[in-house]
Amino acid sequence: MGLFKSKEERKIEREMKIRAGMRAIEKSIRQQEKFSADFVKNAQHAKKIGDEGQYVFIRNALKKTASVKKMLERQLLSIKNAMLIQQQAAAGAEFAQSMNLMAQEIGRTFGEMDLTKTQVQWEKAVAQASSMEERMEVFIDSMEQTAGQTTSSSEAVTDSEIDRMIMADVLAAESQEMSKLDELESEIAKELGAVKQKD
């Protein structure tokens, strides 16, 4: 039962949930890439049949897909950064615990006379741990603010960038077709050469 789980078990469960969330975001990023590829093909087809209305519609959908992908990538990066901050905080907590044990040992070994030094060291450790917590709060606040904002105009994907993406795929497809034609011509030439030798 959840009530009787150890601190370590709860920590492992939290880490598993975070990693599952990261995998879900990574999957969404891959889906956006697939959507982009499909939209590019559809835009090429619309251009080929001369349907300008569909072309503009698809281009806008591509633009939105690129923005969603960028937002997901930023979210994934935020989670990765949060994990690093959490690991730093955990290291700080371990340091504070170690300092506490050392302070107790020093107090026992040297008696009352050295408790002043121990207290100074302990206060330093507590201040460092507190500083780490403040940094974590600032980071989380900035993450929440970032998540609440829409993509700024400087990050938006322009129509010309989308057009270039579509044209790059068209040129690649044409190059592939030309390569196939060259292979076919080569095969025909070989066949004709074989027929002449028989004659």
C-alpha positions as CSV (number, residue, x, y, z in Angstrom):
1,M,0.0,0.0,0.0
2,G,1.1,3.6,-0.7
3,L,1.1,4.5,3.0
4,F,3.8,2.1,3.8
5,K,6.2,2.8,0.9
6,S,9.7,3.8,1.9
7,K,11.3,7.1,1.1
8,E,13.5,5.4,-1.5
9,E,10.4,3.7,-3.2
10,R,8.6,7.0,-3.4
11,K,11.6,8.6,-4.9
12,I,11.9,5.9,-7.6
13,E,8.2,6.2,-8.4
14,R,8.6,10.0,-8.9
15,E,11.6,9.5,-11.2
16,M,9.7,6.9,-13.2
17,K,6.8,9.3,-13.7
18,I,9.2,12.1,-14.8
19,R,10.9,9.7,-17.3
20,A,7.5,8.6,-18.6
21,G,6.6,12.3,-19.1
22,M,9.8,12.8,-21.0
23,R,9.1,9.8,-23.2
24,A,5.6,11.1,-23.9
25,I,7.0,14.5,-25.0
26,E,9.7,12.8,-27.2
27,K,6.9,10.7,-28.8
28,S,4.9,13.9,-29.5
29,I,8.0,15.5,-31.1
30,R,8.4,12.5,-33.4
31,Q,4.7,12.7,-34.3
32,Q,5.1,16.4,-35.2
33,E,8.0,15.5,-37.5
34,K,5.8,12.9,-39.2
35,F,3.0,15.4,-39.5
36,S,5.4,17.9,-41.1
37,A,6.6,15.3,-43.6
38,D,2.9,14.5,-44.5
39,F,2.0,18.2,-44.8
40,V,5.0,18.7,-47.1
41,K,3.9,15.9,-49.4
42,N,0.3,17.3,-49.4
43,A,1.6,20.8,-50.2
44,Q,3.6,19.5,-53.1
45,H,0.5,17.8,-54.4
46,A,-1.6,20.9,-54.0
47,K,1.1,22.9,-55.9
48,K,1.2,20.3,-58.6
49,I,-2.5,20.4,-59.2
50,G,-2.6,24.2,-58.9
51,D,-4.8,24.4,-55.8
52,E,-3.5,27.6,-54.3
53,G,-6.2,27.6,-51.5
54,Q,-5.1,24.2,-50.3
55,Y,-1.5,25.1,-50.6
56,V,-1.9,28.1,-48.3
57,F,-4.0,26.1,-45.9
58,I,-1.4,23.3,-45.7
59,R,1.4,25.9,-45.4
60,N,-0.3,27.4,-42.3
61,A,-0.8,23.9,-40.9
62,L,3.0,23.2,-41.4
63,K,3.7,26.5,-39.7
64,K,1.6,25.5,-36.7
65,T,3.2,22.1,-36.6
66,A,6.7,23.6,-36.5
67,S,5.7,25.9,-33.7
68,V,4.2,23.0,-31.7
69,K,7.3,20.9,-32.2
70,K,9.5,23.8,-31.0
71,M,7.3,24.3,-27.9
72,L,7.6,20.5,-27.1
73,E,11.3,20.7,-27.5
74,R,11.5,23.6,-25.1
75,Q,9.3,21.7,-22.6
76,L,11.6,18.7,-22.8
77,L,14.6,20.9,-22.3
78,S,13.0,22.5,-19.2
79,I,12.3,19.0,-17.7
80,K,16.0,18.0,-18.3
81,N,17.2,21.2,-16.7
82,A,14.8,20.7,-13.7
83,M,16.2,17.2,-13.2
84,L,19.8,18.7,-13.1
85,I,18.7,21.3,-10.6
86,Q,17.0,18.5,-8.5
87,Q,20.2,16.5,-8.6
88,Q,22.2,19.5,-7.4
89,A,19.7,20.1,-4.6
90,A,20.0,16.4,-3.6
91,A,23.8,16.8,-3.5
92,G,23.4,19.9,-1.4
93,A,21.1,18.0,1.0
94,E,23.6,15.2,1.3
95,F,26.3,17.7,2.1
96,A,24.1,19.3,4.8
97,Q,23.5,15.8,6.4
98,S,27.2,15.1,6.3
99,M,27.9,18.4,8.0
100,N,25.3,17.7,10.7
101,L,27.0,14.3,11.4
102,M,30.4,15.9,11.4
103,A,29.2,18.7,13.7
104,Q,27.9,16.1,16.2
105,E,31.1,14.1,16.1
106,I,33.3,17.3,16.5
107,G,31.1,18.3,19.4
108,R,31.5,15.0,21.1
109,T,35.2,14.8,20.5
110,F,36.2,18.3,21.4
111,G,33.5,19.3,23.9
112,E,31.8,22.6,24.4
113,M,34.9,24.7,23.4
114,D,34.7,23.8,19.7
115,L,30.9,24.0,19.3
116,T,31.3,27.5,18.0
117,K,33.3,26.3,15.0
118,T,30.8,23.6,14.4
119,Q,27.9,26.0,14.5
120,V,29.6,28.3,12.0
121,Q,30.2,25.3,9.7
122,W,26.6,24.2,10.1
123,E,25.2,27.6,9.4
124,K,27.3,27.7,6.2
125,A,25.9,24.4,5.1
126,V,22.3,25.5,5.9
127,A,22.8,28.7,4.0
128,Q,24.1,26.8,0.9
129,A,21.1,24.4,1.1
130,S,18.7,27.4,1.4
131,S,20.4,29.1,-1.6
132,M,19.9,25.9,-3.6
133,E,16.2,25.9,-2.7
134,E,15.8,29.6,-3.8
135,R,17.5,28.8,-7.1
136,M,15.1,25.9,-7.6
137,E,12.1,28.2,-6.9
138,V,13.3,30.9,-9.3
139,F,13.8,28.2,-12.0
140,I,10.4,26.7,-11.5
141,D,8.8,30.2,-11.6
142,S,10.5,31.0,-14.9
143,M,9.5,27.6,-16.3
144,E,5.8,28.3,-15.5
145,Q,6.0,31.7,-17.1
146,T,7.6,30.3,-20.2
147,A,5.0,27.6,-20.5
148,G,2.2,30.2,-20.2
149,Q,3.6,32.3,-23.0
150,T,2.8,31.8,-26.7
151,T,5.5,31.5,-29.2
152,S,7.0,34.9,-29.9
153,S,7.1,36.4,-33.3
154,S,10.9,36.0,-33.4
155,E,10.5,32.2,-32.9
156,A,7.6,31.8,-35.4
157,V,8.2,30.0,-38.6
158,T,7.9,32.3,-41.6
159,D,6.0,31.5,-44.8
160,S,9.2,31.7,-46.8
161,E,10.8,29.0,-44.5
162,I,7.9,26.7,-45.1
163,D,8.1,27.3,-48.8
164,R,11.8,26.5,-48.8
165,M,11.0,23.3,-46.8
166,I,8.5,22.3,-49.5
167,M,10.7,23.2,-52.4
168,A,13.7,21.3,-50.9
169,D,11.6,18.1,-50.9
170,V,10.4,18.8,-54.5
171,L,14.0,19.2,-55.7
172,A,15.0,16.0,-53.8
173,A,12.1,14.1,-55.4
174,E,13.1,15.4,-58.9
175,S,16.7,14.4,-58.4
176,Q,15.6,10.9,-57.3
177,E,13.4,10.6,-60.5
178,M,16.3,11.7,-62.7
179,S,18.5,9.1,-61.1
180,K,15.9,6.4,-61.8
181,L,15.7,7.6,-65.5
182,D,19.5,7.4,-65.8
183,E,19.4,3.8,-64.5
184,L,16.6,2.9,-66.9
185,E,18.5,4.4,-69.8
186,S,21.6,2.4,-68.8
187,E,19.6,-0.8,-68.7
188,I,18.1,-0.1,-72.1
189,A,21.5,0.5,-73.6
190,K,22.8,-2.8,-72.1
191,E,19.8,-4.6,-73.6
192,L,20.3,-3.0,-77.0
193,G,24.0,-4.0,-76.9
194,A,23.1,-7.6,-76.1
195,V,20.6,-7.7,-79.0
196,K,23.2,-6.4,-81.5
197,Q,25.8,-9.0,-80.4
198,K,23.2,-11.8,-81.1
199,D,22.7,-10.5,-84.6
